[in-house]
Amino acid sequence: MVSADDTIQPLHPETMNPEMRRQLAANFTKSVKGYHLINNDPIKETPWEDINAAILVASGCPVADQSHGSHRPGADITCALGGLSNKSTQYDAGGKSFKISSYRLTTVCSDKEPGDLAAIVAEINRRKNFDYYSIVARRDSGGEGGGVPAGAEAGNEATHLQYDWYLIPSDYPAVNPATYTWTPKLGKTGKNKGTVVGWETNVVQGSSMSISFSMSSQLWMSVHLTDEMAEFVVGSCRIIPKRRLNYMQLYDLIMASDPTETTGPTEPKATDP
């Protein structure tokens, strides 16, 4: 936790002990590289929650609660920095923006009842019981998004994945629905032509939001990364994704270094004649 006597570096709107920030960045790099020792797939939302919690604890930031992938709305991790909502995404082409999904808002708007704008914004803010979006964003060497780059399995030195970890305050304008002017989104073709099929916003400093009834009224945020938002990057890591171990090899490695571990394969039970 941050002491009043610490020399601090701002992380809007909170403050963070500089040593903790250094530890978070270092442990993020270790975790990304460790993950890719046994995985070629990129880090997505489900593993990111556990990875994020481990990074926090190792960096001196106690974790009080974790959702463990329950997909409950709101905070996924509660820690000494506050509540975190974990998100995983990939950069859009050019690396200057990304999209993240949020709540399903069928209780306040749908194709059957488009809803009232004030009620929709109020519902979004009511569910926002966290302090930061904890976002891991990635891009491959081709500059567009998210799969494992071609040739990664063979260790092609020309391919890599870039990961960045953002802690964006939940009330920051780009992710605050009250920042925008909302208007009904009208269908343009087919049976929905001219009918309300969702909500959309204007673009403010490159960012915007939308709700599509056909996608369970899910809120989507398109976040443009301004120069100001660079302060929200806690850690970055550039790697060549190449799996070094499978789970059996990992098991053997751990067993060899810990002879006190006696758990072995379970023998099949004999069945009664």
C-alpha positions in Angstrom: 0.0 0.0 0.0 1.1 3.6 -0.5 2.4 5.4 2.5 1.9 9.1 3.0 5.7 9.4 3.4 6.5 7.7 0.1 7.8 9.5 -3.0 5.1 8.7 -5.4 4.5 8.7 -9.2 1.0 9.6 -10.2 -1.3 7.0 -11.8 -4.5 9.1 -12.3 -6.6 9.4 -10.2 -4.7 7.4 -7.5 -1.0 7.4 -6.6 1.3 4.4 -6.6 4.6 3.7 -4.8 7.3 3.9 -7.5 8.9 0.6 -6.3 5.6 -1.2 -6.6 5.2 0.2 -10.1 8.6 -1.1 -11.0 7.7 -4.5 -9.5 4.4 -4.6 -11.4 6.2 -4.0 -14.7 8.9 -6.5 -14.0 6.5 -9.2 -12.9 4.2 -8.5 -15.9 7.2 -9.3 -18.2 8.1 -12.5 -16.2 4.5 -13.6 -16.3 4.0 -13.1 -20.1 7.3 -14.9 -20.8 6.4 -17.7 -18.3 3.0 -18.1 -19.9 4.5 -18.6 -23.3 6.9 -21.2 -22.1 3.9 -23.6 -22.2 1.4 -21.8 -24.4 1.4 -20.6 -28.0 -2.1 -19.1 -27.8 -2.1 -15.4 -26.8 -3.2 -14.2 -23.4 -6.9 -13.7 -23.3 -9.4 -12.7 -20.7 -9.8 -16.0 -18.7 -6.0 -16.6 -18.1 -5.4 -12.8 -17.7 -7.4 -12.7 -14.5 -5.2 -15.3 -12.8 -2.0 -13.9 -14.3 -3.0 -10.4 -13.1 -3.8 -11.5 -9.6 -0.4 -13.3 -9.3 1.4 -10.2 -10.6 -0.3 -8.1 -8.0 0.5 -10.4 -5.1 4.1 -10.8 -6.1 4.5 -7.1 -6.4 3.4 -6.4 -2.8 -0.2 -5.6 -3.6 -2.5 -7.9 -1.6 -5.6 -9.4 -3.4 -8.7 -9.6 -1.2 -11.1 -11.1 -3.7 -11.2 -12.7 -7.2 -14.0 -13.7 -9.4 -12.2 -16.8 -10.8 -13.7 -16.5 -14.2 -17.3 -16.4 -13.0 -18.2 -13.6 -15.6 -20.1 -11.8 -12.9 -20.6 -8.1 -13.7 -18.2 -5.5 -12.2 -14.9 -6.1 -10.4 -13.0 -9.3 -11.2 -10.2 -8.5 -8.7 -10.3 -6.5 -5.5 -6.8 -5.5 -4.3 -4.9 -2.8 -2.5 -5.2 -0.5 -5.6 -9.0 -0.9 -5.6 -11.4 -3.0 -7.8 -10.2 -4.1 -11.2 -12.2 -5.2 -14.2 -10.1 -7.5 -16.3 -10.2 -7.1 -20.1 -8.2 -8.6 -22.9 -8.1 -7.1 -26.4 -6.0 -6.7 -29.5 -4.9 -3.4 -31.1 -6.7 -2.2 -34.2 -4.6 -1.7 -37.3 -2.0 1.0 -36.7 -1.8 0.2 -32.9 -3.5 3.5 -31.9 -6.8 2.0 -30.6 -8.6 -1.1 -29.3 -12.1 -2.3 -28.5 -13.3 -3.8 -25.3 -16.7 -5.3 -24.5 -18.6 -4.6 -21.3 -22.1 -5.2 -19.8 -25.1 -6.8 -21.5 -27.9 -4.3 -21.0 -31.0 -6.3 -21.9 -32.7 -5.2 -18.6 -32.8 -1.6 -19.9 -32.7 -1.8 -23.7 -33.5 -4.4 -26.4 -35.1 -4.8 -29.8 -38.5 -5.1 -28.0 -37.9 -2.0 -25.9 -35.2 0.4 -27.1 -35.1 2.0 -23.6 -34.5 5.5 -22.2 -31.1 7.0 -22.6 -30.9 8.3 -19.0 -31.8 4.8 -17.6 -29.2 3.2 -19.9 -26.3 5.5 -18.7 -27.5 5.1 -15.1 -27.4 1.3 -15.4 -23.9 1.3 -16.9 -22.6 3.5 -14.1 -24.5 1.5 -11.4 -22.6 -1.7 -12.4 -19.3 0.1 -12.4 -18.2 -1.1 -8.9 -14.5 -1.0 -9.8 -11.7 1.6 -9.9 -9.7 0.5 -13.0 -10.0 -1.4 -16.2 -7.0 -3.7 -16.1 -6.5 -4.3 -19.8 -3.9 -6.5 -21.6 -3.6 -5.5 -25.2 -1.6 -7.3 -27.8 -0.5 -7.0 -31.4 1.6 -9.3 -33.6 4.6 -8.4 -35.9 2.2 -7.9 -38.7 0.7 -4.9 -36.8 -2.9 -6.3 -36.7 -4.3 -7.9 -33.7 -4.1 -11.1 -32.1 -3.4 -14.6 -33.2 -0.1 -16.4 -32.9 2.1 -15.0 -35.7 2.9 -17.3 -38.6 6.1 -19.2 -38.0 6.0 -18.8 -34.2 6.0 -22.5 -33.5 9.2 -22.8 -35.5 10.8 -19.9 -33.7 10.9 -17.6 -36.6 12.9 -14.6 -35.4 11.0 -12.2 -37.5 7.8 -12.7 -35.6 6.8 -11.5 -32.2 3.9 -10.5 -30.0 3.8 -7.2 -28.2 1.8 -7.0 -25.0 0.9 -3.8 -23.1 -0.8 -3.7 -19.7 -3.1 -0.7 -19.0 -4.7 0.4 -15.7 -7.3 2.9 -17.0 -9.4 4.7 -14.3 -13.0 3.7 -14.6 -14.1 7.3 -14.7 -11.7 8.4 -17.4 -13.6 10.2 -20.1 -12.9 7.7 -22.9 -14.6 4.9 -20.9 -17.3 7.1 -19.3 -20.7 6.9 -21.1 -21.5 10.4 -19.9 -18.7 11.8 -22.0 -20.7 11.1 -25.2 -23.8 12.2 -27.0 -26.0 9.1 -27.6 -28.4 8.7 -30.5 -30.5 5.7 -31.6 -28.8 3.5 -34.2 -31.2 2.7 -37.1 -31.1 -0.4 -39.3 -30.1 0.3 -42.9 -31.2 -2.9 -44.7 -33.8 -5.7 -44.6 -36.6 -6.0 -42.1 -34.8 -3.7 -39.7 -34.4 -0.8 -42.1 -35.5 2.4 -40.3 -36.0 0.7 -36.9 -33.9 1.2 -33.8 -31.3 -1.6 -33.6 -29.2 -0.1 -30.9 -27.5 3.0 -29.6 -24.3 4.8 -30.7 -22.3 7.8 -29.8 -20.4 10.6 -31.4 -16.6 10.4 -31.5 -14.7 12.2 -28.8 -10.9 12.4 -29.2 -11.1 9.3 -31.4 -13.1 7.2 -28.9 -16.7 6.1 -29.0 -19.3 3.6 -27.6 -22.1 1.5 -29.0 -24.8 -0.9 -28.0 -26.2 -3.5 -30.5 -29.5 -5.2 -29.7 -28.6 -8.1 -31.9 -25.5 -8.8 -29.7 -27.5 -9.1 -26.4 -27.5 -5.3 -26.0 -23.8 -5.5 -25.1 -21.9 -2.3 -24.6 -18.8 -1.9 -26.7 -16.1 0.8 -26.2 -13.7 1.8 -29.0 -10.8 3.5 -27.1 -8.4 5.7 -29.0 -5.0 5.9 -27.3 -4.1 9.6 -26.8 -0.6 10.8 -25.7 -2.2 11.5 -22.2 -3.1 7.8 -21.8 0.6 6.7 -22.0 0.7 7.2 -18.2 -1.8 4.3 -17.8 0.7 1.7 -19.3 2.0 -0.2 -16.3 4.1 -2.8 -18.2 5.1 -3.8 -21.7 6.6 -7.0 -23.1 7.8 -8.0 -26.6 8.3 -11.7 -27.1 8.8 -14.4 -29.7 6.0 -16.9 -28.8 7.6 -20.4 -28.8 6.3 -23.1 -26.4 9.2 -24.7 -24.6 7.4 -27.3 -22.5 4.2 -29.2 -22.5 2.3 -30.1 -19.3 3.9 -33.5 -19.0 7.4 -32.0 -19.3 6.4 -29.3 -16.7 5.2 -32.0 -14.3 8.4 -34.0 -14.6 10.5 -30.9 -14.2 8.7 -29.9 -11.0 8.8 -33.5 -9.6 12.5 -33.7 -10.2 13.1 -30.6 -8.2 10.7 -31.5 -5.3 11.3 -35.1 -4.2 8.9 -34.6 -1.3 6.0 -34.5 -3.7 4.5 -38.0 -3.7 1.4 -37.6 -5.9 1.6 -40.0 -8.8 -0.6 -41.4 -11.4 -3.9 -42.9 -10.2 -4.2 -46.7 -10.9 -7.6 -47.7 -12.4 -9.9 -49.3 -9.9 -10.8 -53.0 -10.4 -14.4 -53.6 -11.2 -16.5 -56.3 -9.5 -17.1 -59.4 -11.5 
